[in-house]
Amino acid sequence: MQKKILIVDGLNLIRRIYAALESEKDTIRRIERAQSTSIDTLARLIKQFTPSHAIVVFDSSGKTWRHEVFPEYKLGRVPMDDALLEALPSFAKLFRFNGIVSLRLTGWEADDLIATLAVKAASQDVKSYIVSTDKGFSQLLSHPCILQYDCFNKIGYDKEWAEEKYGVPCEQLSDYWALVGDTTNRIPGVMGIGPKTALIIMKKAGTIEAIYQDLSIFTEKQQRMLDGAYDQCLLSRKLVALKCDVEVGVRLSQLVYPFKVPENNPKEIHS
């Protein structure tokens, strides 16, 4: 039987659940309800996917390498409530009590850690189910062992879905987003280029390098938009592309579900 790993985008799950409880004015009660709902959601996911391994991945607090290369990254995003931020360690402990370990690495976003775990698992023929609503994971779906699931809308995403939605192969999504930008994370695209124009351009040249190898193959209007934007495209592609080679320091054997704390290693896999 093929092994399966459930990889949960922790903050994506928790923040959406917490936001849905905005009618609860008592902060302590709101946190408790968010924790209870999170556990119920994880239990349903475990029952649905019957994974042999499972992990919840959290973002690091503070700046990451993306902020270093692009200070405007995620600028203007609504900050997390202080109460929820302070309660995150208790969420991780609760998850572990229910048999699921948590991972957080200083300086890294959950997206890169999740991508690394999924790609590493896939290389060992372990099927990965990434639980998140983040569109960025679509670039990983070219691998048949990697799938994405939106537990709020109960929708699964695969390679066919991604290519139909965006119009380009999953492998070209980082180039596509380099052209159109990513407003959610404040990553700039090329001024004037939207999804339709980007698809027209990419049908003629599938990568940023290929596009700028010969701008004369495009219309005069497209050339004007692309002219002078090469470096910005490279930066945007670097920002949207998920890193799949992070040294996470975690072995698959440590993520067996349900997780049992080794007597000689009682700590979380946080660092």
N, C-alpha and C positions, 0 to 999 in steps of 0.2 A: 504494500500500500504506500502511495506517495505521501511524503511528509508535507505538512502545510503549516505556514506561519502566519499568524494574525499580527499585523503591524499597525498600531493605532496612533494617529496623530493626536497627541494628548490635548494640547491647547485648542485645536480645532474642535474637538469633541466637547471639552469642558466649557469653553467660552460660549458656544452656541446653546448649550443646555442652560447655562447661567443667564444668558440674555433672554431666553424664553420664560424665565421666572421673574421678570422685572416687576410683576404685580405684587410680589412678596416684598414688603417694605422692611421687615425685620432682617437685617443683614446676616445674623448668625443662622437664622432659620433658612434663609435663601441659600447659604453655603451648604447647610445640611441637606437640603432638598436636592441641590446640584450634585452632591456626592452620592446620594441615594439613587438618583436618576442615572448617573454615570455608571454605577455598579450594575443597575438593571440593564442598561444598554450593553455593557460588556458581556453580561450573562447571556443576553439574546444573541450576540455575535458569536460567542463560543458555541452555543447550541446550533446556530445556523451553519457555521463553517467547520465545526469540529476540528480545530487545529491541534497539531501535535506540539506546536510551539506558539508563544504569544509574548508580545511586549508593547508597552505604551511608551512613546517617545515624546519628550518635552523639549521646547526651545530653551537655549541658554539665556539667562538674564544678561542684560547689557548688550554691547555692540558685538557684531560678528565681522568676519572678513569682508562681507558685502558693504558694511558701513565704512570700512577702511578705504575701499576703492571707490565708493560712491556715497558721500556723506548724506545725500538727499534720500537715500534708500528708506522706504516706508515712512518718510517724513509726513507728518500730518495725520497719521493713522490714530484713531481714537485709542487712548491708552487703556490698559486693563484696570478695572477697579482695584484699589489698594487692598480691599478686604479679600478679593479673590486671589490676588498675587500672593498675599501672605498665607493663604490657605493651600496653595499648590503642594507643598511638601506633605500635607495631610492627605491629599488626594493620592499621591504616590504610595504612601503607607497603606492606605485603604485598598488600593489595587493589589499590592503585594499580599495583603492579608487574604485577598480573594484569589491568590495563585498566579498573579500576573506581575512580572517585574517592570520597572520603569528605567528609562535611560535618559540622561541629560549630560552633555559635555560642554564645558566652558568654551565659549567662543563659537559655538556651532548652532545653526538653526536645525530644528527637527527635520526639515525637508531633506537636508543633505545626509543626516543620519539614517533616515528612513530609506532614502535612495540607496545608500551603501548597503544596508541590511538586506533590502529586497534583491539587489543585483548579486550580492554574495550568496544569498540563499538560492537564487535561480541558477547560479553557476554549479550548485550542488544538486540540482533537480528538485529543489524544495519549492513548492508553490506558495507565492506570497499574496496575501490579501491586504492591501493598503486601505485602511479605513480613514477617509478624509474627503472633504469637499473641495480641496485645493486643486485647481486645474493644472498646476505645474507638474503633477505626477503623471499627466498624460504622456509626457515624453519618455516614460519608462515602459509604456504598454506595448512596445514593439516586441518585447520578450513574451513568449507564450506562457511562461511561468509567473508573470506578474499581472495582477488584476487590481482594480480599484473599486471601492464600494462606498457609496454615500448612504450612511445608515439613517439619515433623517428623511430622505426621499425614497429610500429603499431601491436605489438604482445601482447596478453594476456597470463598470466601464471596462472595455477591452480595446484592443488595437483597432478593430473594425469601427467601433463607436467613435474613437478619437479621430480617425482619418476621415470619417463622414462629417463630423462636426467642424473640423478645422480645414479640411480640404487638402492637407499635406500629410505625408507619412510621419509617424511619430518621431522618427530620427531627425526630421527637419523642423520640428516645432520650435527649437531654440532660435533658429534662423528666422522663422516666421515671426516670433514674438519680438525679435530684435528690430524688425521693420515696423510692427504695429504698436509696440510698447506694451507695458503692463501697468495700467493705472492704479491697480490695487496696491502695488508696491512702489509706486512713483518711478518706475523705470521708463525712461523716454524711448519712444520709437522715432521714426523719421517723420518730420512735419508733413502733413498732407496725405500720408499713406495709411489707409485703413485696411480692414480685412480683404475686401474685394481687390483692391489694387495690389496688395501684397501677394495674393494668390496668382494674379496675372504675371507679376514679376517673377515669382518663384517657379512658374511653369517654364520659363525661359532659362532660369538659372537657379539651382536648388540650394545654394549656400551663399553667404555674404561674400566670400572670396570670389565665387564664380560670378556673382552679380557685378562686382566692381572690376572684374577682369576686362570687361568690355561693355561700357555703358551705352555704346552706340546701338546695341540691339534693342534698346527700349525707346519708347516714344519721347518726343522732346519734353513733354510735360513730366514724364517719369524721370527723365535725366535731370531736370531741374530740381526735382524733389530729392533725388539720390545724391546729387553733386555735393561734395564736402561732408557727407554724413558717414563716411566709412569708419572712422575711429569710434564714433558714437555707436554705430551698429555693433562693432566688436565688443565694446564695453557692455552694451545692453545684453548681448548674447552671453557674455561671461556671467552676468548677474542672474539671468533667468535659467541658465543651464544648471542642473543639479549635479553636485559632486557625488561620485559613486565609489570613491576610494579613500574615505575618511578612516583613520585608524581608531575605530570605535572601541577596541579592547574588549570585545564581547564575542564569545564563542557560541555557536548554535546550541551546544549542549547545556549552556547556562539558561536557555530560554524555554526549556521544556515546560509544557503546561500539564497539570498545575505545578507552579514553581515551589520548590522546597528549599528553605534557607539552610545552606551548609553550616554545620556547627562551628567550623573554623573561619567562616566568612559571613557574619551576620549583617553586613552593611548593604545599603542599596547600591545599584550600579550607577550612581550619580558621581559626577566629578566636576 
